[in-house]
Amino acid sequence: MTRIGLASDSFGNLDALSVAFDLFARALADRVFFLGGWWADVDAVLARQRYGSSGGPGTGGDSGFLSAVKGALARAAATSEHPVAGRITRVASRTCPERGSGAQTKVVDLLEGRICCLVHDKAELSRDDIGNATLLFHGNSGRAALVQIGPRVFVTPGHLRTRDEEDRPASFALADVGPGEIVLTVFSAEGAELRRESAPLPSGGGKVSVR
C-alpha cells in the first residue's frame, strides 16, 4: 500500500496547508501531491519550518534587517527540513506565475504499478491522459471526492481556501492506494477527520507490469 497526502487550492492559506503537511508527516505519508493554486504556497510553508512563523527574514531598518537575517540563518542551521519536504510532487494551476516559468502543469507517475496523472484542473486532461491512467488526481474542486468512471478513478482533496465563494468547507485528504482499492480519508482545514470513502481498482486499465 502507498499512502498519499493530497492538498490543493490553498491560494495563500498557509495555516491550513501547514496543518495538512504536519498531518501528512504524522500519518507517515509516502508521497505528497500538491495539486495547484498556488505553487509558491508549498515553498512558503516549508520556509516556516526553516525560519519560523515569519516565513523568512524580516525588515525594520538596516540594523533590524541584519539582525533578522542573522537570526533566520541561525534558526535555519538549527532546524531540520519539514519531514515531507522531500516527498512533494506539485503541479501549477492557470493562476500560478510559475506556470510560465517552467513549472509543470501535469505530472504522470506510478502508484502500486498503476499509471496516475496529476493536474490542477481536470478539464486540462487530454484523451490520452484519461485513456492511459487508472488514477487521476486533480484540484479545482469545492469538495473532496472519489469518482469512478469505468476502470478509472478521479480523486480530489477539495480546496484549502480561506473562504470559498459558495461557502464550501476547506479540506485536504489522505489516499491509501492498495492492490485492489483506494481509500480516501478527508480532513477539515483544522485536521479533524470528516469521512472516509473507497473505490475498487480493477485490474488492467493503466496498470504496468514488469517482467
C-alpha positions, 0 to 999 in steps of 0.5 A: 500500500502507498499512502498519499497526502493530497492538498490543493487550492490553498491560494495563500492559506498557509495555516491550513496547508501547514496543518495538512503537511504536519498531518501528512508527516504524522500519518507517515505519508509516502508521497505528497501531491500538491495539486495547484493554486498556488505553487509558491504556497508549498515553498512558503510553508516549508520556509516556516519550518526553516525560519519560523512563523515569519516565513523568512527574514524580516525588515525594520531598518538596516540594523533590524534587517541584519539582525533578522537575517542573522537570526533566520540563518541561525534558526535555519542551521538549527532546524531540520527540513519539514519531514515531507519536504522531500516527498512533494510532487506539485503541479501549477494551476492557470493562476500560478506565475510559475506556470510560465516559468517552467513549472509543470502543469501535469505530472504522470507517475506510478502508484502500486504499478498503476499509471496516475496523472496529476493536474490542477484542473481536470478539464486540462486532461487530454484523451490520452491522459484519461485513456492511459491512467487508472488514477487521476488526481486533480484540484479545482474542486469545492469538495473532496471526492472519489469518482469512478468512471469505468476502470478509472478513478478521479480523486480530489482533496477539495480546496484549502481556501480561506473562504470559498465563494459558495461557502464550501468547507476547506479540506485536504485528504489522505489516499491509501492506494492498495492492490485492489482499492483506494481509500480516501480519508478527508480532513477539515482545514483544522485536521479533524477527520470528516469521512472516509470513502473507497473505490475498487481498482480493477485490474488492467486499465493503466496498470504496468507490469514488469517482467 
